[in-house]
Amino acid sequence: MTLRDWLLAMIVVTVWGINFVVIKTGLHSLPPFMLAGLRFTLVAFPAIFMIRRPPIKLKWLVAYGLSISFGQFALLFSAIAIGLPPGIASLLIQIQAFFTIGLSALLYAERIHAMQIIGMVLTGSGMGLLVLAQGGGAHISSLGLLLILGAALCWAIGNIINKAMMPKKDASHILAIVVWASLVPILPFFACSLLFEDPAALFADFSQHFTVTAFLSTLYLAYGATIIGYGLWGALLARYESWRIAPLSLMVPIIGMSSSMLILHERPNSFQLVGMGIILLGLGVTVIGPTLLRKYRTRNPS
């Protein structure tokens, strides 16, 4: 990779890492379904008038939008809204990698490698330590844990749908898919807000809820984390092999945890920090391990 592309990759993972802090900040003023609905409204409009619809069947766009856009972010925003620390959320949602591997094995009979099994064991051990070591650290409720795991599962389902609708891995359509699929969750989010969040009260006291902070948070989520983030990431995937780019996503939870500690003063205890480190190690073994092992066997065939 060129120095320019390395810098672009670091911009993307930084924007995505800080994204979790921004979600928490936006949720101080707006409830989760309303915030998510506004986010995807801004993602879709006016971008759909400038970006051509991708050559994907409507059923796939709808399925992708309901899983990776509505399902993932409804559960992620709700988890953070009820108190799951954003830094820990940025790490736990990466467990989507294991759900994706499991679904791929189930639906496509893809082989699960030994390194991936080791990664799963490490990550499971880290999660256990993270959840059990509550005293004096960041609080992780059972509901918050279930919600973030549900968000990770929805992300994984979206990955499988993405694989089905783009079998040739044409990364040039990533941004177009994200933009056009963003039309799908808008109505479900605002319907959920109408049912569960009393939007009439929000608009009745507009100045209290739609603060400058809420407005800037929504802009960041829509244009920074989504339009710019996915646009640059798609460009990198189009120029390089996926094995060069995908491991860089491991930087996202590192930046997410660091920014949460620095900006929101999130303070996991020592045992939780060890658990977070073990989870990160497990993710690293899962994402990078098979490639490194394959290269080693190629160079040392005996």
Backbone bond lengths (Angstrom), bond angles and torsions (degrees), N, CA, C in turn:
res aa  C-N    CA-C-N  psi(-1)  N-CA   C-N-CA  omega(-1)  CA-C   N-CA-C  phi
1 M - - - 1.456 - - 1.525 110.33 -
2 T 1.327 115.54 142.22 1.454 119.94 177.22 1.524 109.98 -73.93
3 L 1.335 116.01 162.30 1.461 120.10 178.54 1.528 110.65 -59.89
4 R 1.322 116.61 -39.02 1.470 120.67 179.23 1.523 110.93 -59.86
5 D 1.328 116.34 -45.12 1.463 119.48 -178.20 1.525 111.87 -70.97
6 W 1.332 117.45 -33.34 1.461 120.03 173.33 1.524 110.33 -60.36
7 L 1.331 116.25 -43.52 1.459 120.27 179.39 1.528 111.11 -64.51
8 L 1.333 116.80 -40.28 1.466 120.57 176.98 1.522 110.85 -62.34
9 A 1.330 116.60 -42.04 1.464 120.63 178.66 1.516 110.95 -62.82
10 M 1.342 116.74 -40.99 1.460 120.10 179.57 1.537 111.50 -67.53
11 I 1.337 116.26 -33.45 1.464 119.69 175.32 1.524 110.04 -62.70
12 V 1.335 116.22 -44.70 1.464 119.97 -178.37 1.527 111.36 -62.90
13 V 1.338 117.97 -49.93 1.462 119.66 -176.46 1.530 110.75 -67.55
14 T 1.335 117.02 -29.98 1.468 119.67 176.57 1.519 110.64 -69.01
15 V 1.336 116.02 -45.55 1.469 120.39 178.15 1.523 110.22 -60.83
16 W 1.328 117.24 -43.62 1.466 120.26 179.97 1.527 111.68 -69.32
17 G 1.327 118.34 -33.64 1.462 120.43 179.16 1.518 111.55 -68.27
18 I 1.330 116.50 -46.13 1.474 121.20 -179.90 1.523 110.45 -69.42
19 N 1.322 116.95 -20.27 1.459 122.98 179.43 1.532 112.50 -49.37
20 F 1.331 117.45 -37.03 1.468 120.96 -176.79 1.530 111.37 -70.65
21 V 1.318 116.56 -35.28 1.467 120.44 174.36 1.523 109.93 -66.14
22 V 1.329 116.22 -40.56 1.464 120.56 -179.90 1.531 110.58 -64.71
23 I 1.328 116.76 -39.31 1.468 119.90 176.82 1.521 110.12 -57.86
24 K 1.328 116.06 -48.42 1.465 120.44 179.51 1.516 110.85 -60.10
25 T 1.319 117.63 -41.51 1.464 121.90 179.57 1.522 110.67 -64.12
26 G 1.330 117.07 -44.61 1.456 120.34 178.87 1.514 112.86 -63.92
27 L 1.338 116.43 -33.12 1.467 120.86 -179.13 1.530 112.67 -73.10
28 H 1.321 117.30 -10.96 1.468 119.34 173.27 1.528 110.85 -67.85
29 S 1.338 116.46 -26.54 1.462 120.80 -176.85 1.524 113.29 -109.67
30 L 1.330 116.87 -33.39 1.455 120.64 -175.80 1.518 110.94 -123.34
31 P 1.345 118.17 145.16 1.465 120.56 176.24 1.527 110.20 -72.06
32 P 1.323 117.78 161.34 1.473 120.77 -169.94 1.516 116.22 -59.50
33 F 1.348 118.92 -45.02 1.459 119.58 -177.38 1.526 111.91 -68.23
34 M 1.336 116.29 -38.16 1.458 119.68 177.78 1.522 110.81 -65.38
35 L 1.342 116.75 -44.66 1.463 120.53 -179.91 1.530 110.80 -62.03
36 A 1.336 116.89 -44.34 1.463 120.40 179.97 1.530 111.40 -66.22
37 G 1.330 116.48 -39.19 1.461 119.85 178.77 1.518 111.93 -62.64
38 L 1.334 116.45 -42.57 1.466 120.44 177.52 1.523 110.84 -65.37
39 R 1.322 115.73 -38.84 1.469 119.48 178.98 1.523 111.27 -57.83
40 F 1.327 116.65 -51.68 1.458 119.26 -175.14 1.522 112.55 -74.38
41 T 1.323 117.18 -23.96 1.460 119.70 172.34 1.520 110.34 -63.61
42 L 1.336 116.14 -43.50 1.461 120.48 179.11 1.525 112.13 -71.84
43 V 1.330 116.76 -29.45 1.467 119.36 176.04 1.525 110.04 -66.67
44 A 1.336 115.67 -43.88 1.470 120.24 -175.10 1.528 112.64 -76.09
45 F 1.332 116.89 -38.22 1.468 120.61 -176.14 1.526 110.76 -116.20
46 P 1.310 118.56 129.52 1.474 128.04 7.69 1.529 113.93 -95.93
47 A 1.353 118.28 14.77 1.465 121.20 -171.39 1.527 113.21 -58.42
48 I 1.353 117.57 -34.11 1.474 118.62 -177.56 1.519 112.18 -64.59
49 F 1.340 116.93 -19.44 1.458 119.84 178.44 1.535 111.78 -85.97
50 M 1.332 116.40 -8.26 1.464 120.84 -178.51 1.521 112.75 -115.79
51 I 1.334 116.98 -20.17 1.463 121.42 -178.51 1.524 108.67 -114.42
52 R 1.300 115.75 123.49 1.467 120.58 -177.41 1.522 111.06 -65.03
53 R 1.333 115.69 142.36 1.462 119.90 178.32 1.532 109.54 -60.36
54 P 1.331 117.14 134.38 1.468 120.03 -179.05 1.528 111.01 -68.31
55 P 1.319 117.69 153.77 1.480 121.11 -179.55 1.526 111.59 -77.00
56 I 1.338 114.32 62.51 1.466 121.86 -177.21 1.522 108.17 -123.06
57 K 1.312 117.15 141.10 1.464 120.80 177.32 1.524 110.45 -61.65
58 L 1.326 115.56 145.82 1.462 121.50 -176.99 1.523 112.07 -57.17
59 K 1.342 117.37 -39.49 1.462 120.51 -177.86 1.527 111.25 -60.81
60 W 1.352 117.08 -34.52 1.461 119.94 179.98 1.526 110.76 -73.34
61 L 1.332 116.65 -39.68 1.465 119.38 177.73 1.528 110.96 -62.24
62 V 1.336 115.98 -41.47 1.470 120.15 179.01 1.523 110.31 -65.28
63 A 1.330 117.15 -45.85 1.461 120.59 179.96 1.525 111.07 -62.49
64 Y 1.321 116.54 -41.92 1.460 121.24 178.59 1.529 110.42 -63.82
65 G 1.331 116.36 -44.46 1.461 120.12 -179.04 1.515 113.18 -65.52
66 L 1.330 116.74 -36.46 1.465 119.92 179.89 1.521 112.53 -73.31
67 S 1.325 116.95 -31.08 1.466 119.83 -177.16 1.516 112.03 -88.12
68 I 1.320 117.05 -62.92 1.450 120.16 -170.75 1.526 112.46 -81.24
69 S 1.336 117.21 -23.21 1.467 120.13 179.68 1.530 111.60 -97.20
70 F 1.333 117.00 -57.45 1.462 118.81 -178.37 1.528 111.91 -75.25
71 G 1.322 117.30 -57.70 1.461 120.33 -174.81 1.517 112.69 -59.87
72 Q 1.332 116.57 -50.06 1.461 119.46 -177.03 1.522 111.77 -60.96
73 F 1.327 117.47 -49.64 1.453 119.29 -171.85 1.529 112.89 -81.74
74 A 1.327 117.88 -25.68 1.464 119.01 172.69 1.524 109.73 -61.69
75 L 1.334 116.49 -43.81 1.463 120.85 -178.29 1.528 111.78 -76.44
76 L 1.343 117.15 -39.77 1.465 120.35 179.02 1.524 111.24 -63.35
77 F 1.331 116.95 -49.71 1.462 120.46 -179.69 1.531 110.63 -62.19
78 S 1.332 116.58 -39.06 1.466 120.18 179.84 1.527 110.95 -66.75
79 A 1.336 116.88 -39.66 1.466 120.41 178.97 1.520 111.00 -61.31
80 I 1.335 116.69 -45.46 1.466 120.48 179.70 1.527 110.07 -69.11
81 A 1.337 117.00 -35.84 1.464 120.60 -179.60 1.526 112.27 -63.24
82 I 1.345 117.53 -34.17 1.465 118.90 -178.72 1.530 112.14 -89.71
83 G 1.340 117.10 4.30 1.460 118.43 170.98 1.509 117.69 120.51
84 L 1.331 119.64 -1.06 1.457 119.31 177.06 1.525 108.48 -65.65
85 P 1.332 118.92 124.50 1.469 120.98 -178.71 1.524 111.60 -58.66
86 P 1.326 118.18 134.03 1.471 120.95 -176.33 1.526 113.68 -58.63
87 G 1.335 117.81 -38.17 1.454 119.75 179.73 1.516 112.08 -62.97
88 I 1.319 115.94 -43.33 1.465 120.52 178.14 1.524 110.20 -68.30
89 A 1.339 116.95 -36.55 1.463 120.69 176.57 1.527 110.67 -61.11
90 S 1.352 116.37 -40.68 1.466 120.14 -179.34 1.518 111.58 -63.41
91 L 1.322 116.43 -26.80 1.464 120.53 178.68 1.527 111.51 -85.44
92 L 1.327 116.98 -48.85 1.463 120.47 -174.85 1.524 112.80 -64.92
93 I 1.324 117.66 -31.37 1.464 118.13 -178.31 1.528 111.35 -69.74
94 Q 1.351 116.38 -17.65 1.468 119.08 177.21 1.532 112.06 -69.96
95 I 1.326 116.30 -8.81 1.464 119.64 176.02 1.528 110.61 -64.44
96 Q 1.334 115.45 -8.55 1.468 119.34 172.22 1.523 112.06 -52.48
97 A 1.346 116.39 -27.61 1.465 119.56 179.32 1.526 110.93 -60.23
98 F 1.340 117.14 -40.07 1.459 120.99 -179.42 1.530 111.03 -72.73
99 F 1.339 115.98 -39.84 1.462 118.89 176.84 1.532 110.26 -63.22
100 T 1.336 116.80 -38.73 1.463 120.33 179.06 1.523 110.62 -64.05
101 I 1.335 116.36 -42.98 1.469 120.77 178.65 1.531 110.27 -62.30
102 G 1.325 116.59 -44.53 1.459 120.80 -179.86 1.516 112.69 -64.09
103 L 1.333 116.92 -44.13 1.463 120.54 179.40 1.531 111.31 -66.60
104 S 1.339 115.97 -37.73 1.463 119.86 178.36 1.529 110.63 -64.76
105 A 1.336 116.17 -39.18 1.465 119.97 178.11 1.527 110.81 -66.68
106 L 1.337 116.24 -38.01 1.457 120.88 -177.97 1.522 112.29 -73.14
107 L 1.331 116.27 -42.82 1.464 120.14 -173.19 1.522 113.81 -92.33
108 Y 1.324 116.51 -30.17 1.466 119.92 -175.81 1.520 112.64 -118.17
109 A 1.320 116.40 6.60 1.475 121.22 179.57 1.529 112.08 56.00
110 E 1.353 115.71 33.19 1.460 118.92 177.73 1.528 109.94 -74.81
111 R 1.298 115.31 143.40 1.459 120.63 -177.32 1.523 110.58 -74.45
112 I 1.331 116.45 137.66 1.466 121.81 173.31 1.525 107.41 -94.73
113 H 1.318 116.38 120.88 1.459 121.37 -176.33 1.527 111.53 -80.39
114 A 1.324 115.26 158.96 1.461 121.16 -179.98 1.526 111.28 -59.66
115 M 1.345 116.55 -38.98 1.467 120.00 179.95 1.526 110.87 -63.57
116 Q 1.326 116.83 -34.68 1.458 120.15 178.62 1.520 111.34 -69.84
117 I 1.325 116.87 -36.46 1.468 120.81 176.35 1.527 109.58 -64.81
118 I 1.332 116.47 -43.29 1.471 120.16 177.29 1.524 109.68 -60.55
119 G 1.321 116.28 -43.00 1.459 120.12 178.76 1.510 112.45 -61.45
120 M 1.323 116.87 -40.43 1.466 121.16 178.50 1.525 111.16 -63.90
121 V 1.326 116.67 -42.11 1.473 120.64 179.69 1.523 109.92 -63.83
122 L 1.332 116.21 -45.15 1.460 120.00 178.37 1.529 111.32 -60.59
123 T 1.321 115.66 -46.21 1.462 119.68 -178.18 1.522 111.42 -65.10
124 G 1.330 117.19 -41.20 1.467 120.08 177.02 1.513 111.89 -61.74
125 S 1.335 116.97 -40.36 1.467 120.82 177.73 1.522 110.50 -64.40
126 G 1.333 116.08 -42.28 1.461 119.69 179.13 1.511 112.19 -64.27
127 M 1.335 116.83 -39.69 1.461 120.08 178.12 1.519 111.09 -63.12
128 G 1.321 116.19 -41.44 1.463 119.64 179.05 1.519 111.27 -61.02
129 L 1.321 116.70 -44.31 1.463 120.78 179.25 1.521 110.86 -66.42
130 L 1.326 116.11 -39.84 1.465 120.72 -179.39 1.522 111.64 -62.37
131 V 1.305 116.49 -41.84 1.469 120.91 -176.94 1.526 111.72 -77.65
132 L 1.327 117.13 -39.40 1.459 120.29 -176.24 1.524 112.85 -74.32
133 A 1.327 117.20 -30.53 1.467 121.10 -175.91 1.523 109.84 -87.01
134 Q 1.316 117.45 71.55 1.459 122.00 -174.28 1.528 113.22 -91.71
135 G 1.298 118.57 -28.92 1.460 120.92 -172.35 1.514 113.58 -60.52
136 G 1.322 117.47 120.72 1.446 122.00 175.51 1.508 114.78 75.46
137 G 1.317 117.38 6.62 1.460 119.95 -178.54 1.513 111.38 -122.42
138 A 1.325 115.57 -161.20 1.451 121.04 178.74 1.533 109.66 -70.06
139 H 1.329 116.38 134.09 1.470 120.34 -177.86 1.521 110.08 -83.48
140 I 1.325 115.34 131.20 1.464 121.29 177.93 1.522 107.16 -124.74
141 S 1.329 116.76 108.19 1.456 120.21 -179.41 1.524 109.85 -80.84
142 S 1.322 114.98 159.88 1.469 119.84 177.85 1.516 111.18 -62.22
143 L 1.347 116.48 -39.40 1.460 120.44 179.56 1.524 110.33 -66.27
144 G 1.342 116.55 -42.71 1.456 119.65 178.70 1.515 111.67 -61.06
145 L 1.340 115.95 -39.91 1.465 120.51 178.94 1.527 110.80 -65.55
146 L 1.325 117.21 -43.11 1.467 121.01 179.30 1.530 111.02 -64.05
147 L 1.328 116.37 -40.01 1.462 119.69 -179.65 1.525 111.47 -65.16
148 I 1.331 117.38 -43.66 1.466 119.46 -177.63 1.527 110.66 -70.49
149 L 1.326 117.43 -34.87 1.467 119.68 175.21 1.530 110.37 -67.56
150 G 1.326 116.59 -36.22 1.463 119.93 174.95 1.520 111.38 -63.80
151 A 1.344 116.02 -39.53 1.469 120.02 176.92 1.522 110.54 -62.91
152 A 1.335 116.46 -41.87 1.468 120.78 178.24 1.528 111.02 -62.86
153 L 1.338 116.80 -38.94 1.465 120.75 178.86 1.532 110.79 -65.73
154 C 1.324 116.77 -41.40 1.473 119.95 177.91 1.523 110.67 -63.35
155 W 1.334 116.98 -39.00 1.460 120.93 176.66 1.537 109.67 -61.10
156 A 1.332 115.65 -44.46 1.468 120.15 -179.82 1.525 110.93 -63.58
157 I 1.333 117.54 -41.41 1.464 120.67 177.29 1.523 109.76 -61.09
158 G 1.337 116.58 -40.37 1.456 120.20 176.29 1.517 112.02 -62.47
159 N 1.331 116.55 -36.42 1.463 119.60 176.89 1.524 111.40 -63.28
160 I 1.333 116.10 -40.98 1.458 120.49 179.57 1.531 110.42 -66.71
161 I 1.322 116.70 -40.76 1.464 120.75 177.10 1.532 109.80 -63.41
162 N 1.334 115.82 -41.41 1.458 120.51 178.16 1.535 110.97 -60.14
163 K 1.339 115.42 -39.76 1.465 120.20 178.55 1.522 110.68 -65.98
164 A 1.324 116.77 -37.89 1.465 120.07 -178.92 1.521 111.95 -70.50
165 M 1.327 117.31 -36.48 1.467 119.04 -175.84 1.523 112.50 -88.46
166 M 1.353 117.63 -16.19 1.456 120.75 176.96 1.523 109.74 -130.13
167 P 1.336 117.99 68.70 1.464 120.77 -176.20 1.512 113.86 -61.47
168 K 1.329 117.65 -23.78 1.463 120.41 -179.26 1.531 112.64 -90.70
169 K 1.323 117.37 4.23 1.456 121.53 177.16 1.532 111.91 56.73
170 D 1.325 116.56 46.34 1.459 120.58 178.90 1.524 109.17 -80.93
171 A 1.326 116.35 97.87 1.458 121.22 -174.58 1.523 112.90 -71.33
172 S 1.336 117.39 -11.40 1.457 120.00 -177.76 1.527 112.57 -66.58
173 H 1.332 117.80 -17.12 1.466 120.92 -177.98 1.533 113.01 -98.92
174 I 1.320 118.07 3.59 1.466 120.44 -173.67 1.523 111.66 -58.73
175 L 1.333 117.77 -51.08 1.459 120.11 -178.01 1.520 111.35 -63.55
176 A 1.331 117.64 -41.29 1.462 120.83 179.41 1.519 111.08 -62.15
177 I 1.328 116.94 -40.54 1.464 120.78 178.22 1.520 110.59 -63.86
178 V 1.336 116.79 -44.51 1.460 120.87 179.80 1.527 110.92 -60.62
179 V 1.332 116.36 -44.51 1.469 120.70 -177.98 1.521 111.37 -66.62
180 W 1.330 117.75 -50.07 1.462 119.86 -176.27 1.527 111.99 -72.46
181 A 1.339 117.51 -32.74 1.464 119.64 176.62 1.521 111.36 -70.75
182 S 1.344 117.25 -18.38 1.463 120.78 178.79 1.525 112.22 -68.53
183 L 1.341 117.10 -16.71 1.464 119.51 174.87 1.526 111.26 -66.66
184 V 1.337 116.20 -29.99 1.467 121.58 -172.47 1.528 113.00 -65.95
185 P 1.355 120.12 -47.65 1.463 118.54 -173.57 1.520 115.31 -81.81
186 I 1.325 118.53 -5.77 1.474 119.78 -174.73 1.526 111.51 -59.31
187 L 1.333 116.85 -54.41 1.466 119.93 -179.68 1.536 112.34 -63.66
188 P 1.345 119.99 -44.79 1.466 119.11 176.97 1.530 113.15 -58.47
189 F 1.331 117.02 -39.87 1.470 118.86 179.61 1.524 111.63 -65.38
190 F 1.328 116.81 -45.83 1.461 118.85 -178.90 1.529 111.22 -71.35
191 A 1.333 117.84 -29.47 1.466 120.86 174.83 1.529 109.86 -65.91
192 C 1.338 116.89 -43.66 1.465 120.59 177.35 1.516 111.01 -64.63
193 S 1.331 116.30 -37.54 1.464 119.38 177.48 1.525 110.61 -64.09
194 L 1.327 116.02 -40.83 1.470 120.31 178.88 1.518 111.26 -63.51
195 L 1.339 116.65 -37.35 1.457 121.34 -177.14 1.519 112.94 -78.54
196 F 1.337 116.98 -36.77 1.468 119.95 -168.91 1.529 115.43 -116.62
197 E 1.333 118.05 -13.67 1.470 118.05 -170.02 1.530 114.54 -122.08
198 D 1.300 118.95 -1.28 1.459 122.41 177.70 1.533 111.45 54.87
199 P 1.342 117.40 64.92 1.462 119.66 -179.19 1.520 113.90 -61.66
200 A 1.344 117.07 -23.92 1.464 119.40 178.36 1.520 110.50 -59.99
201 A 1.343 116.07 -39.21 1.464 119.61 178.20 1.521 111.06 -68.12
202 L 1.334 116.40 -34.26 1.458 119.55 178.07 1.522 110.96 -63.80
203 F 1.316 116.99 -46.63 1.463 120.53 -178.31 1.528 111.45 -73.34
204 A 1.336 117.21 -25.57 1.460 120.08 177.52 1.527 110.83 -66.79
205 D 1.321 115.95 -31.94 1.465 120.45 178.06 1.530 107.93 -117.95
206 F 1.314 115.58 59.06 1.464 122.83 -171.71 1.528 112.53 -55.91
207 S 1.308 117.12 -45.66 1.468 120.81 -173.93 1.524 112.19 -65.39
208 Q 1.338 117.24 -28.86 1.461 120.46 -178.63 1.530 111.13 -74.89
209 H 1.314 116.65 -38.28 1.463 119.99 -173.68 1.528 112.56 -93.68
210 F 1.338 117.30 -39.82 1.465 119.67 -177.75 1.522 108.92 -92.81
211 T 1.320 114.40 68.04 1.453 121.56 -180.00 1.531 109.94 -79.12
212 V 1.320 115.26 171.70 1.462 120.57 175.85 1.533 109.79 -59.74
213 T 1.339 116.05 -39.99 1.466 120.32 179.15 1.522 111.50 -62.27
214 A 1.335 116.49 -43.31 1.469 120.13 178.75 1.521 110.93 -64.06
215 F 1.325 116.30 -40.61 1.464 121.06 -179.92 1.521 111.04 -64.34
216 L 1.344 116.47 -47.38 1.457 120.49 -179.90 1.526 111.34 -66.13
217 S 1.334 117.52 -36.30 1.457 120.89 177.95 1.523 110.66 -62.90
218 T 1.338 115.82 -43.13 1.467 120.06 179.81 1.523 110.92 -64.98
219 L 1.331 117.02 -41.22 1.462 120.53 177.18 1.526 111.08 -61.90
220 Y 1.320 116.75 -41.51 1.469 120.50 179.97 1.530 110.16 -63.70
221 L 1.332 116.54 -46.24 1.464 120.41 -178.40 1.521 111.20 -62.80
222 A 1.343 116.52 -38.94 1.457 120.08 -175.92 1.523 112.08 -78.73
223 Y 1.331 116.40 -51.37 1.456 119.28 -171.77 1.527 113.06 -94.87
224 G 1.330 116.88 -38.29 1.454 119.03 179.30 1.511 112.57 -74.34
225 A 1.345 116.17 -61.26 1.464 120.66 -174.44 1.521 112.72 -72.61
226 T 1.334 117.89 -28.19 1.460 119.76 -174.17 1.531 112.39 -102.86
227 I 1.324 117.71 -65.32 1.464 120.36 -174.97 1.534 111.19 -64.99
228 I 1.325 116.84 -55.65 1.466 120.35 -178.01 1.524 110.42 -69.55
229 G 1.343 116.78 -45.47 1.454 120.86 -177.39 1.519 112.63 -59.98
230 Y 1.333 116.66 -53.78 1.463 119.68 -178.36 1.523 111.72 -71.24
231 G 1.343 117.02 -30.87 1.453 119.69 177.73 1.516 112.14 -63.00
232 L 1.338 116.44 -48.59 1.463 120.82 179.30 1.527 111.20 -67.99
233 W 1.328 116.54 -40.88 1.469 120.39 -179.33 1.533 110.49 -63.38
234 G 1.318 116.03 -42.48 1.458 119.90 177.79 1.519 111.88 -63.20
235 A 1.336 116.33 -39.02 1.466 120.18 178.15 1.523 110.97 -63.52
236 L 1.330 116.89 -40.14 1.463 120.74 179.16 1.533 110.81 -67.30
237 L 1.325 116.62 -42.13 1.462 119.92 178.61 1.526 111.63 -64.89
238 A 1.342 116.14 -29.73 1.462 119.30 178.93 1.524 111.58 -73.69
239 R 1.343 117.25 -26.12 1.467 120.98 -176.59 1.524 113.41 -93.47
240 Y 1.349 116.63 -24.60 1.464 119.66 -173.73 1.521 111.03 -129.55
241 E 1.340 115.19 162.99 1.462 120.33 175.10 1.527 109.12 -64.83
242 S 1.336 115.48 146.67 1.468 119.90 -176.45 1.526 111.96 -61.19
243 W 1.363 117.82 -31.15 1.454 119.40 -178.02 1.520 111.90 -68.38
244 R 1.344 117.62 -19.75 1.454 119.81 175.96 1.525 111.82 -80.43
245 I 1.333 116.45 -32.09 1.463 121.06 -172.57 1.532 112.60 -93.70
246 A 1.341 116.89 -44.00 1.465 120.93 -174.05 1.531 114.13 -53.85
247 P 1.344 119.90 -43.12 1.469 118.70 -179.40 1.522 114.58 -61.58
248 L 1.336 117.04 -21.93 1.460 119.89 -179.91 1.530 111.45 -64.77
249 S 1.343 116.18 -22.52 1.469 119.37 179.29 1.528 111.97 -64.54
250 L 1.340 117.31 -16.89 1.467 119.97 176.75 1.523 111.78 -65.50
251 M 1.336 116.34 -17.47 1.461 120.31 176.69 1.530 111.98 -72.02
252 V 1.345 116.64 -22.41 1.469 120.21 -176.25 1.532 111.97 -60.06
253 P 1.343 120.08 -52.48 1.468 118.23 179.37 1.526 112.88 -66.18
254 I 1.335 117.84 -29.63 1.465 119.34 176.98 1.520 109.80 -63.34
255 I 1.331 116.56 -46.37 1.463 120.48 178.12 1.524 110.40 -69.10
256 G 1.331 116.79 -38.04 1.460 120.12 178.33 1.515 112.24 -60.85
257 M 1.336 116.64 -45.80 1.466 120.48 179.26 1.523 111.11 -67.70
258 S 1.323 117.19 -42.38 1.456 121.36 -178.43 1.526 111.09 -64.30
259 S 1.335 116.78 -46.07 1.463 120.17 -178.63 1.522 111.36 -67.40
260 S 1.331 117.44 -34.48 1.466 120.42 177.56 1.528 111.20 -66.12
261 M 1.334 115.97 -40.11 1.460 119.59 177.74 1.526 110.85 -67.26
262 L 1.331 116.60 -39.46 1.460 120.67 -176.20 1.521 112.64 -76.77
263 I 1.328 116.93 -44.48 1.464 120.70 -173.48 1.519 112.56 -90.71
264 L 1.336 116.88 -43.64 1.466 120.96 -175.97 1.526 112.85 -99.71
265 H 1.344 115.83 0.02 1.472 121.50 179.65 1.525 111.86 57.74
266 E 1.330 115.49 38.19 1.460 121.20 175.44 1.529 107.78 -68.66
267 R 1.324 117.38 128.33 1.459 121.12 -172.39 1.528 111.81 -128.85
268 P 1.335 117.84 81.42 1.471 119.16 172.37 1.523 109.76 -65.17
269 N 1.341 116.54 150.41 1.460 118.02 176.61 1.528 109.99 -79.81
270 S 1.327 115.89 178.16 1.465 120.38 -174.27 1.523 112.28 -60.00
271 F 1.344 116.70 -42.77 1.457 120.00 -179.51 1.526 111.20 -66.17
272 Q 1.332 116.55 -38.21 1.456 119.60 178.06 1.530 111.37 -66.37
273 L 1.327 116.63 -37.49 1.462 120.20 176.76 1.529 110.85 -62.79
274 V 1.341 115.90 -40.55 1.465 119.66 176.77 1.531 109.71 -63.74
275 G 1.346 116.31 -43.11 1.466 120.51 178.36 1.517 111.50 -61.13
276 M 1.335 117.27 -41.60 1.460 121.54 178.35 1.529 110.53 -63.96
277 G 1.333 115.96 -39.55 1.460 119.91 177.74 1.515 111.99 -64.40
278 I 1.336 116.72 -39.80 1.469 120.48 179.29 1.529 110.53 -66.55
279 I 1.340 117.09 -40.06 1.466 120.99 177.26 1.532 109.74 -61.22
280 L 1.325 115.96 -45.39 1.461 120.34 -179.86 1.527 110.81 -62.96
281 L 1.324 116.19 -40.01 1.465 120.27 176.81 1.528 110.37 -62.82
282 G 1.330 116.43 -43.56 1.458 120.54 178.49 1.520 111.89 -61.31
283 L 1.329 116.66 -40.65 1.461 120.21 177.67 1.522 110.47 -64.97
284 G 1.332 115.91 -40.67 1.455 120.26 179.22 1.517 112.03 -63.07
285 V 1.329 116.64 -43.93 1.463 120.89 178.32 1.524 110.20 -62.15
286 T 1.328 116.61 -39.67 1.468 121.04 -178.52 1.525 112.36 -68.52
287 V 1.328 116.46 -43.79 1.463 120.75 -174.54 1.522 112.02 -79.98
288 I 1.341 116.53 -43.02 1.463 120.88 -173.13 1.528 112.04 -97.53
289 G 1.335 116.83 -31.63 1.455 122.04 -172.83 1.521 115.57 -51.95
290 P 1.360 119.24 -52.23 1.462 119.59 -178.09 1.526 113.52 -59.10
291 T 1.349 116.33 -38.20 1.467 119.91 179.23 1.516 111.06 -66.04
292 L 1.347 116.72 -44.80 1.462 120.41 179.56 1.522 110.83 -63.79
293 L 1.340 116.63 -40.76 1.464 120.40 179.75 1.526 110.86 -65.68
294 R 1.319 117.06 -39.27 1.460 121.22 178.70 1.526 110.92 -63.88
295 K 1.333 115.80 -41.78 1.469 119.40 178.74 1.523 110.95 -65.57
296 Y 1.328 116.67 -39.24 1.452 120.67 -179.96 1.534 110.75 -63.36
297 R 1.325 116.20 -43.06 1.470 120.24 -179.39 1.524 111.15 -68.61
298 T 1.332 116.83 -31.94 1.465 120.06 178.24 1.531 110.54 -67.07
299 R 1.335 115.09 -40.49 1.468 119.43 -178.76 1.523 112.46 -79.70
300 N 1.338 116.29 -23.65 1.471 120.39 -179.29 1.530 108.99 -128.07
301 P 1.318 117.45 71.93 1.464 121.06 -174.77 1.520 114.51 -62.33
302 S 1.325 117.99 -21.33 1.456 120.52 -179.36 1.517 110.35 -77.06
